Amino acid sequence: WTTTPWTIPANLAVALHPDFEYVAADVGNNEVYILARDLLDACMKKFGIETYTVCGDIDARSLENKLCRHPLYNRDSKIILAEHVTLDTGTGCVHIAPGHGREDYEDGLKYDLDIYSPVDDEGRFTDEVEYFAGKFVFDANPDVNAQLSEAGALLASQTIVHSYPHCWRCKKPVIFRSTKQWFISMDKRDLRAGALDAINEVKWIPNWGRERIHGMVENRPDWCISRQRSWGVPIIAVYCADCKKPLITDEIIKHVAGLFESKGADIWFEAENDVLLPKGITCPHCRGTGFVRETDILDVWFDSGVSHAAVLEQRDGLKWPADLYLEGSDQHRGWFHSSLLTAVATRKTAPYKSVLTHGFVVDGEGKKMSKSVGNIVSPKEIVDKYSAEILRLWVASSDYQDDIRVSHEILKQLSDAYRRIRNTSRFLLGNISDFDPSSDRVPYEEMMEIDQWALHRLQELTTRIRTAYDDFEFHVIYHALHNFCVLDMSAFYLDILKDRLYTSPERSPARRSAQTAMFDILDAMVRLMAPIMIFTADEIWNHLPGNGIREASVHLTSFPQVNRDYINEELAEEWETIRAVRREVTKALEDARNKKKIGHSLDAAVTVSLPSDLFDVLLRHEEQLRAIFIVSAVTILRDESFEDAYQSDKIENLRAKVVPASAKKCERCWVHDPTVGDDAAFEGICARCVKALQEREGA
């Protein structure tokens, strides 16, 4: 049975499934039908046969290579076995035309059948086809049925609705037709094996890219490189006008290549043979001197697949192989694939060191963008509304391994995140404006411990971001930078630092210690963000202290190196403990503020009871706890309990009691301190601020 009657003139075989049960059914009139047992009743009903007898079972394998007679022509058709035969419909016996279908073609190769396709380029039967010569194949369908009926070979016919391939451009049905093509063999010269070896030498990003292209190369057929199009890069081959055999020689290739270089590839279609071919060329098979040029063009994937040679090897300043090939995930089958095969075939290695694959841009709901749907967000629209910096940040913040979502809501969130990074940078810049890195630096050993902690965190950030750049994990860079600015800097370190920066004497070691750390942080941070936030980074760079003795642009400097001397894991662990306690104290302060016990946190005095291990850690930093918690007074206790206290649900046995600070409020630093007003010359000022003012006046 078949859904394409026009292919029956090209039938050369009948396929049975090797594992299906077949039966012989006697229908009378000295006729016995062979068909699949599971389809017997349905077929007989369609045939209009009410009475029949099953004579016996038939093993499909026993029929392999037996011969049938073609229903229309005086030739044999072979019985073959094929796994693609199904029991969904039909008879279980499938008509095979090796010249008109992929599975049929593969069956034909397996059973050494002719690849017979008696259809010309116009879709009409050739003159050799009796009854139908010159007919357009689709128009011939009813004629084929009529001829089969006349021959007594048509049991039934009906019209059905099913899927059929159509041209994507003109929307008309297409046909499968085997024609002579040019191929690159995957195995004759071990191209497949060489390509599989080369795949393992390449860094694939993400890692699954390796398995994907490996499977494609491992299972792909020979590469058909010829196309029947009107325009393209011609295949440099000629055919002998006498014996019709193809001719490709080094001499012809070099001669034509020279013409292409000087005249362009169109000369192949425009010039005469005496121009295109070297003088004195003869056919090695028959000694003929007349030739017909090939009209097929190269597959466009061959064009793009040799770009590594056409670009990298032809331009000064570029090197082969490429450091990186970057494209969408569909290119494992396309550009990545064709480039690999052409390079391995000619240079025995891959044309790239790394291959990065990304997803595609979709809307905020993950849907494909479409003009008709109206969900397109154009890059120009983003630049005009949010700036080029936000467009670049959106790309960097996205995990490109999957499809990348974009919407105005997503861009608004990114704009907010950008402002946090920018505001952190502005705060750092503003507080080192009077700092000269060449003369005001405090040696690391003399810096305050929290400043040393900040430099430790900077080294961790630098390590993570450098690694992420090397691994093309740009979203990791964005999140690391954003979290560093928001969590480490704004919410903790810089929040604590304000008291020291604003109240300490300008040139005091404590203030210079903070400025040294802040300068190093911003100097590294601006270079780490530069490839992504290019305009912001340059703007910050131009305002950094000491700019006159450094490169004119951040993009002319180097990435920051990790300073191993600043890495202190023991210190970091201790300060993580302090941060954890601070978070719980902050909750207690917020609870007291909601209950109207206090206004600002500096209006509070806090008593904190801690388990022994935490108490010992905080005791070592007792003098700094007031500044760390941003309160006016702190008392720490070991395993004490008291009423009306905040009970932590994060740290076992941590309790914090918040009460209003009892001392007067300093008008300068806002800390409630018992020494406020002690110096009559500085009424309303605490002793710490008096000292700072006196040092400034003395300076």
C-alpha positions in Angstrom: 0.0 0.0 0.0 1.1 3.6 -0.5 0.0 7.2 0.0 1.9 8.3 -3.2 0.5 6.3 -6.1 2.7 8.3 -8.5 5.8 6.5 -7.1 4.5 3.0 -8.0 6.2 3.2 -11.5 9.5 3.5 -9.6 8.7 0.5 -7.3 11.6 -2.0 -6.9 10.7 -3.7 -3.6 8.1 -4.6 -1.1 9.1 -4.3 2.6 7.9 -6.5 5.5 8.7 -6.1 9.1 11.0 -8.9 10.3 9.2 -9.3 13.6 5.5 -8.9 12.6 3.2 -11.9 12.2 2.0 -12.4 8.6 -0.6 -14.7 7.3 -1.7 -16.2 3.9 -5.4 -15.6 3.3 -7.3 -17.5 0.6 -9.9 -15.2 -0.9 -11.0 -17.5 -3.7 -10.6 -17.2 -7.4 -7.2 -18.9 -7.0 -5.9 -15.8 -5.1 -4.0 -15.8 -1.8 -3.1 -12.5 -0.1 -0.1 -12.1 2.2 -0.5 -9.4 4.8 0.0 -8.6 8.5 -2.2 -10.7 10.9 -3.1 -7.6 12.9 -4.4 -5.8 9.8 -6.2 -8.7 8.2 -9.8 -8.0 9.2 -9.5 -4.2 8.6 -8.0 -4.8 5.1 -10.6 -7.4 4.0 -13.3 -5.0 5.0 -11.7 -2.2 2.9 -11.3 -4.7 0.0 -15.0 -5.6 0.2 -14.1 -9.3 0.8 -16.5 -10.9 3.2 -15.3 -14.6 2.9 -11.7 -15.6 3.2 -9.7 -18.4 4.9 -6.4 -18.1 6.7 -4.2 -20.8 5.2 -1.4 -20.4 7.7 1.3 -18.2 9.3 4.2 -16.8 7.3 7.6 -15.8 8.8 8.6 -12.6 7.1 12.2 -13.6 7.2 11.4 -16.6 5.0 10.3 -14.3 2.3 13.4 -12.1 2.3 14.9 -11.7 -1.2 12.0 -13.6 -2.8 10.7 -11.9 -6.0 7.4 -10.3 -6.9 6.1 -9.2 -10.3 5.6 -5.4 -10.7 1.9 -4.8 -11.3 2.4 -2.5 -14.3 5.7 -3.4 -15.9 7.6 -6.5 -16.9 10.1 -6.5 -14.1 10.6 -8.0 -10.7 10.4 -6.4 -7.3 12.3 -7.9 -4.3 10.8 -8.7 -0.9 12.9 -7.0 1.7 12.8 -6.5 5.5 12.6 -3.1 7.1 12.1 -1.9 10.7 10.2 1.2 9.6 7.1 -0.9 8.5 4.3 -0.2 11.0 0.9 -1.6 11.9 -0.8 1.8 12.2 -2.6 1.3 8.8 -2.2 -0.4 5.4 -1.4 -4.1 5.0 2.0 -4.5 6.7 3.5 -4.7 3.2 5.1 -1.4 2.1 5.8 -0.3 -1.4 9.5 0.7 -1.7 10.8 3.1 -4.4 14.5 3.8 -3.6 14.5 6.9 -5.7 11.7 8.6 -3.9 12.1 8.5 -0.1 14.9 8.5 2.5 14.0 5.2 4.1 13.4 3.7 0.7 16.8 5.0 -0.4 18.5 3.4 2.6 16.7 0.2 2.0 17.8 0.3 -1.6 21.5 0.7 -0.5 21.1 -2.2 1.9 19.6 -4.6 -0.7 21.7 -3.3 -3.6 18.7 -2.0 -5.5 18.9 0.6 -8.3 18.3 4.1 -7.1 15.6 4.6 -9.7 14.0 8.0 -10.1 12.3 8.4 -13.5 11.3 12.1 -12.8 12.9 15.1 -14.3 13.7 18.5 -12.8 10.2 19.8 -13.7 8.6 17.0 -11.7 7.4 15.1 -14.8 7.9 11.5 -15.6 10.7 10.8 -18.1 10.2 9.2 -21.5 11.1 5.8 -20.2 8.0 5.6 -18.0 5.3 3.7 -20.0 1.7 5.1 -19.6 2.8 8.3 -17.8 5.7 9.8 -19.7 5.6 13.6 -19.6 2.9 13.8 -16.9 3.4 15.9 -13.8 3.7 13.5 -10.9 0.8 14.7 -8.8 -1.5 14.9 -11.9 -0.6 11.3 -12.6 -2.0 9.9 -9.3 -5.5 9.1 -10.7 -4.0 7.7 -13.9 -1.8 5.4 -11.9 -4.8 4.2 -10.0 -6.7 3.7 -13.2 -3.9 1.7 -14.7 -3.6 -0.5 -11.6 -7.3 -1.1 -11.7 -7.2 -2.1 -15.3 -4.4 -4.5 -14.5 -6.5 -6.0 -11.8 -3.9 -5.0 -9.2 -5.9 -2.3 -7.3 -7.8 -3.7 -4.3 -9.0 -0.4 -2.8 -8.4 3.3 -2.9 -9.6 6.1 -0.7 -8.9 9.7 0.1 -7.3 10.4 3.5 -6.0 13.4 5.5 -2.5 13.1 6.6 0.8 15.1 7.1 2.8 15.8 4.0 5.9 17.9 3.5 5.4 21.3 1.9 7.8 24.0 0.6 8.3 26.6 3.4 8.3 29.4 0.9 5.6 28.8 -1.7 3.6 26.4 0.6 3.2 23.8 -2.2 3.7 20.0 -1.7 7.2 18.7 -2.5 8.4 15.4 -3.7 11.4 13.3 -2.8 13.6 12.5 -5.7 17.1 10.9 -5.7 19.6 12.8 -7.9 23.3 12.6 -8.3 25.0 14.9 -5.7 28.5 15.6 -4.5 29.4 14.2 -1.0 32.2 14.4 1.5 32.7 10.9 2.9 32.7 10.7 6.6 34.6 7.5 6.8 36.7 6.8 3.6 39.5 9.0 5.0 38.5 8.7 8.7 36.9 12.2 8.8 34.4 11.0 11.4 37.0 9.5 13.7 39.2 12.6 13.4 36.3 15.0 14.1 35.3 13.0 17.2 38.8 13.2 18.5 39.0 16.9 17.8 35.7 17.5 19.7 37.4 16.2 22.9 40.2 18.8 22.5 37.7 21.7 22.5 36.2 23.5 25.6 32.4 23.4 25.2 30.3 26.0 27.0 28.0 24.7 28.4 29.4 21.2 28.9 26.4 19.5 27.3 27.5 21.0 23.9 30.2 18.4 23.7 27.8 15.5 23.9 25.4 17.1 21.5 27.8 17.7 18.7 29.6 14.3 19.4 26.3 12.5 18.9 25.6 14.4 15.7 29.0 13.7 14.2 28.9 10.1 15.3 25.6 9.3 13.7 25.5 11.7 10.7 25.5 10.4 7.1 28.0 11.5 4.5 27.9 15.3 3.9 26.0 16.3 0.7 27.7 19.5 -0.3 25.9 20.2 -3.6 22.8 22.3 -4.1 20.7 23.0 -7.1 20.3 26.8 -6.8 20.6 29.7 -9.2 23.3 31.5 -7.3 26.1 30.6 -5.0 29.7 29.4 -4.9 30.1 27.0 -7.8 31.5 23.5 -7.4 34.6 23.4 -9.6 34.1 20.3 -11.6 33.5 19.5 -15.2 32.1 16.5 -17.0 33.5 14.9 -20.2 31.1 15.6 -23.0 31.7 12.1 -24.4 31.9 9.7 -21.5 30.0 11.9 -19.0 32.5 11.2 -16.2 33.4 14.0 -13.8 36.8 15.6 -13.8 38.4 17.5 -10.9 42.2 18.0 -10.9 44.7 20.2 -8.9 45.5 21.9 -12.2 41.8 22.8 -12.8 41.3 23.9 -9.2 44.4 26.2 -9.1 43.6 27.7 -12.5 40.0 28.5 -11.6 41.0 29.8 -8.1 43.2 32.3 -9.8 40.3 33.5 -11.9 38.0 33.7 -8.9 40.6 35.8 -7.1 40.8 38.3 -9.9 37.4 38.2 -11.5 35.0 36.8 -8.8 33.2 33.5 -8.6 30.5 34.5 -11.1 33.0 34.0 -13.9 32.3 30.3 -13.6 28.8 31.0 -14.9 29.8 33.7 -17.4 33.0 32.7 -19.2 33.6 30.1 -21.9 35.4 26.9 -21.3 38.6 28.1 -23.1 38.9 30.7 -20.3 37.8 28.5 -17.4 39.9 25.5 -18.1 43.7 25.2 -18.5 45.0 24.6 -22.1 45.3 21.1 -23.2 43.0 19.4 -20.7 41.8 16.0 -21.8 39.5 13.3 -20.3 41.7 10.7 -18.6 39.1 8.0 -19.3 38.3 8.5 -23.0 40.8 11.2 -24.1 37.9 13.5 -25.0 38.5 17.2 -25.2 35.0 18.6 -24.8 33.7 19.4 -21.3 30.4 20.5 -19.7 30.8 22.5 -16.4 29.0 21.6 -13.2 26.1 23.9 -12.5 25.5 22.9 -8.9 26.7 25.2 -6.1 28.2 24.5 -2.7 26.0 24.1 0.4 26.0 27.4 2.2 27.1 25.6 5.3 30.3 24.8 3.4 30.7 28.5 2.7 30.4 29.4 6.4 32.3 26.3 7.4 35.5 27.5 5.8 35.3 31.0 7.3 38.1 30.0 9.7 40.4 29.7 6.7 39.0 32.6 4.7 39.2 35.0 7.7 41.7 33.9 10.3 44.4 32.8 7.9 44.1 35.7 5.5 44.2 38.7 7.8 47.2 40.0 9.6 46.8 40.2 13.4 44.5 37.2 13.5 45.5 33.7 14.5 44.3 30.2 13.7 42.6 28.4 15.4 40.0 30.8 16.8 39.9 31.3 20.6 36.1 31.2 20.6 33.2 30.4 18.3 30.0 31.9 19.7 26.5 31.3 18.3 23.0 30.0 19.2 22.3 26.4 20.2 21.1 25.5 16.6 24.7 25.9 15.3 25.8 22.5 16.7 24.1 21.3 13.5 25.2 24.3 11.5 28.3 26.5 11.7 30.1 24.7 14.6 29.6 21.4 12.7 30.6 22.4 9.2 33.6 24.4 10.6 34.8 21.3 12.5 34.5 19.0 9.4 36.3 21.3 7.0 39.1 22.0 9.5 39.7 18.4 10.5 39.6 17.3 6.8 42.2 19.8 5.8 44.2 20.6 9.0 43.6 17.6 11.2 42.3 19.7 14.2 39.3 21.8 15.2 39.3 25.5 14.1 38.4 26.7 17.6 39.7 26.3 21.1 36.3 27.0 22.8 32.7 27.0 21.6 30.0 28.9 23.5 26.4 28.2 22.9 23.6 30.6 24.0 19.8 30.4 24.0 17.4 32.8 22.2 15.8 36.0 23.3 12.1 35.6 24.3 9.6 37.8 26.0 9.1 38.1 29.7 6.7 35.0 29.7 9.2 32.9 27.7 7.3 33.2 24.4 9.0 33.7 21.1 8.9 37.3 20.0 6.6 38.1 17.1 5.4 41.3 15.3 1.9 39.9 15.1 1.8 39.2 18.8 3.3 42.6 19.5 5.8 41.4 22.1 9.0 42.5 20.5 11.4 44.6 22.6 14.0 46.1 20.3 17.6 46.9 21.4 17.1 50.6 20.2 14.0 50.9 22.4 16.0 49.6 25.4 18.9 52.0 24.7 16.6 55.0 24.3 14.6 54.3 27.4 17.1 52.7 29.8 20.6 53.4 28.2 23.1 51.2 26.5 24.6 50.4 29.9 21.3 48.6 31.0 21.2 46.8 27.7 24.7 45.4 28.2 23.9 44.7 31.9 20.8 42.7 30.8 22.9 40.5 28.5 25.5 40.0 31.2 23.0 39.2 33.9 21.2 36.5 31.9 22.1 32.8 32.1 22.5 32.4 28.3 22.5 28.6 28.6 18.7 28.8 28.4 16.5 31.1 26.4 16.9 34.7 27.6 13.9 36.6 28.8 13.4 40.4 28.3 10.6 42.7 29.2 10.2 46.2 30.6 9.7 44.7 34.1 12.9 42.8 33.9 14.7 45.9 32.6 13.3 48.0 35.3 14.6 45.6 37.9 18.0 45.7 36.3 17.9 49.5 36.4 17.3 49.3 40.1 20.2 46.9 40.5 22.4 49.2 38.4 21.6 52.1 40.6 22.7 50.1 43.7 26.0 49.4 42.1 26.4 53.0 41.0 25.4 54.4 44.4 27.9 52.2 46.2 30.6 53.4 43.8 29.5 57.1 44.4 29.7 56.6 48.2 33.2 55.1 47.9 34.3 57.9 45.6 32.8 60.6 47.9 34.6 59.3 50.9 38.0 59.1 49.4 38.0 62.5 47.7 40.6 63.8 50.2 42.7 60.6 50.0 46.0 60.4 48.1 46.9 56.8 47.5 50.6 57.7 47.1 50.9 59.3 50.6 47.9 58.5 52.7 47.9 54.7 52.6 47.9 52.8 55.9 50.0 49.5 55.8 47.8 46.4 55.9 49.3 45.3 59.2 48.2 48.6 60.8 44.7 48.7 59.4 41.6 48.2 61.6 40.4 44.6 61.6 37.1 45.3 59.8 39.0 47.0 57.0 41.2 43.9 56.7 38.0 41.9 56.5 36.7 44.1 53.7 40.0 43.5 51.7 39.6 39.8 52.3 36.1 39.9 50.8 37.5 41.9 47.9 40.0 39.1 47.2 37.2 36.5 47.2 35.2 38.7 44.8 38.2 39.1 42.5 38.8 35.4 42.5 35.2 34.6 41.7 34.9 37.2 39.0 38.2 36.4 37.2 37.2 32.7 37.2 33.7 33.6 35.8 35.2 35.7 33.0 37.5 32.9 32.1 34.5 30.5 32.0 32.2 33.0 30.2 29.8 32.9 33.2 28.8 36.6 32.9 25.7 36.2 35.0 27.9 35.1 37.9 29.9 38.3 37.5 26.8 40.4 37.6 25.3 38.7 40.7 28.7 38.6 42.5 29.2 42.3 41.9 25.7 43.2 42.9 25.7 41.1 46.0 29.1 42.5 47.0 27.8 46.1 46.7 24.5 45.5 48.4 25.3 42.9 51.1 28.9 43.3 51.9 29.3 47.0 51.3 26.1 49.0 51.7 24.3 46.8 54.3 27.3 46.1 56.4 30.8 47.5 55.9 29.9 51.0 54.6 27.0 51.3 57.0 29.4 50.7 60.0 32.1 52.9 58.4 30.0 56.1 58.3 30.6 56.9 62.0 34.3 56.6 61.6 34.4 58.5 58.3 32.3 61.4 59.5 33.4 61.8 63.1 37.1 60.9 63.2 39.8 63.5 62.5 40.4 63.8 58.8 44.0 62.5 58.9 43.5 60.0 61.7 44.9 56.5 61.3 41.4 55.1 61.8 39.9 57.2 58.9 42.9 56.7 56.7 42.6 52.9 57.3 39.0 53.0 56.1 40.0 55.1 53.1 42.8 52.8 52.2 40.4 49.9 52.1 37.8 51.8 50.2 40.3 53.0 47.6 41.5 49.4 47.0 37.9 48.1 46.8 36.8 50.7 44.2 40.1 50.5 42.2 39.5 46.7 41.9 35.8 46.9 41.5 35.9 49.4 38.6 38.2 47.2 36.6 36.2 44.1 37.4 33.0 45.7 36.1 34.6 47.4 33.1 33.9 44.8 30.4 30.2 44.9 31.3 29.5 48.4 32.6 31.9 50.1 30.2 30.6 53.7 30.5 30.1 53.7 34.3 33.5 52.1 34.8 35.2 54.8 32.8 33.3 57.5 34.6 34.4 56.1 38.0 37.9 55.7 36.8 38.1 59.4 35.8 37.2 60.4 39.4 39.4 58.1 41.3 42.1 59.8 43.4 45.6 59.6 41.8 44.1 59.5 38.3 46.7 61.7 36.8 49.5 59.1 37.2 47.5 56.2 35.8 46.1 55.1 32.4 43.7 57.6 30.8 40.9 54.9 30.6 40.0 51.9 32.7 39.9 50.0 29.5 43.6 50.5 29.0 44.6 49.0 32.4 44.8 45.4 33.5 42.5 43.2 35.5 43.1 43.3 39.3 45.2 40.4 40.6 44.3 38.5 43.8 46.5 39.8 46.7 47.3 36.7 48.7 48.5 38.8 51.6 45.0 40.0 52.2 43.4 36.6 52.4 42.7 35.6 56.0 40.2 32.8 56.4 40.4 32.9 60.2 39.5 36.6 60.3 36.8 36.1 57.7 35.2 33.3 59.8 35.2 35.5 62.9 33.6 38.4 61.1 31.0 36.2 59.6 30.0 35.3 63.2 29.8 39.0 64.0 27.7 39.6 60.9 25.3 36.9 61.9 24.9 38.4 65.4 24.5 41.8 63.9 21.6 40.6 61.8 19.8 39.4 64.9 20.5 42.6 66.8 19.1 44.6 63.8 15.9 42.6 64.0 15.6 43.4 67.7 16.1 47.1 66.9 13.5 47.0 64.2 11.1 45.3 66.7 11.7 48.0 69.3 11.2 50.7 66.6 7.9 49.2 65.6 6.9 49.2 69.3 7.8 53.0 69.5 10.5 52.3 72.1 13.2 54.0 70.0 13.4 56.2 66.8 16.9 55.9 65.2 19.1 53.0 66.2 21.5 55.4 67.8 18.7 56.2 70.4 19.1 52.6 71.7 21.2 50.8 74.3 21.4 47.1 73.6 22.1 44.1 75.9 22.9 40.9 74.1 23.1 37.5 75.7 25.0 34.9 73.8 26.1 31.3 74.0 29.7 30.9 75.2 31.3 30.4 71.8 29.7 33.5 70.3 30.3 35.5 73.5 34.0 34.8 73.3 34.2 36.1 69.7 32.3 39.3 70.4 34.2 39.9 73.6 37.4 40.3 71.5 35.6 43.1 69.6 33.8 44.7 72.6 35.1 48.2 71.9 33.8 48.1 68.3 30.4 46.7 69.0 28.7 50.0 69.5 29.8 51.1 66.0 29.1 47.6 64.5 25.5 47.6 65.8 25.1 51.3 65.2 23.7 52.0 68.7 24.8 54.2 71.6 25.7 51.4 74.1 26.2 47.7 74.0 26.4 45.2 76.8 27.2 41.5 76.1 26.4 38.7 78.5 27.2 35.0 78.6 24.1 32.7 78.6 21.9 35.1 80.5 18.1 35.3 80.3 16.0 38.3 80.8 12.4 39.4 80.3 11.0 41.4 77.4 13.9 40.4 75.1 14.0 39.5 71.4 14.6 35.8 71.0 16.5 34.8 67.9 15.1 32.0 65.7 18.3 31.8 63.8 20.9 31.6 66.6 20.1 29.4 69.5 20.2 31.1 72.9 20.7 34.6 71.5 18.6 37.2 73.2 18.7 40.9 72.7 17.0 43.6 74.9 16.6 47.1 73.5 16.0 50.1 75.8 16.3 53.8 75.1 19.8 55.2 75.7 19.9 57.1 79.0 22.8 59.5 78.2 22.5 62.8 76.3 22.8 62.9 72.5 25.9 64.3 71.0 24.9 67.0 68.5 27.8 66.0 66.2 27.8 62.2 66.0 24.3 61.6 67.4 25.6 59.0 69.8 24.1 59.1 73.3 27.2 59.4 75.5 27.8 60.2 79.2 30.6 62.6 78.3 28.3 65.0 76.4 28.8 68.5 77.8 31.8 67.6 80.0 33.9 70.3 78.2 32.2 73.7 78.7 33.9 75.0 75.5 32.0 72.4 73.4 28.5 72.3 74.9 26.4 69.4 73.6 29.4 67.5 72.2 30.8 64.2 73.4 34.5 63.8 74.4 35.3 61.8 71.2 34.0 64.6 69.0 35.7 67.2 71.1 39.0 65.5 70.5 38.4 65.3 66.8 37.4 69.0 66.6 40.5 70.0 68.6 42.8 68.0 66.3 41.2 69.7 63.2 41.6 73.2 64.8 45.2 72.3 65.7 46.0 71.2 62.2 
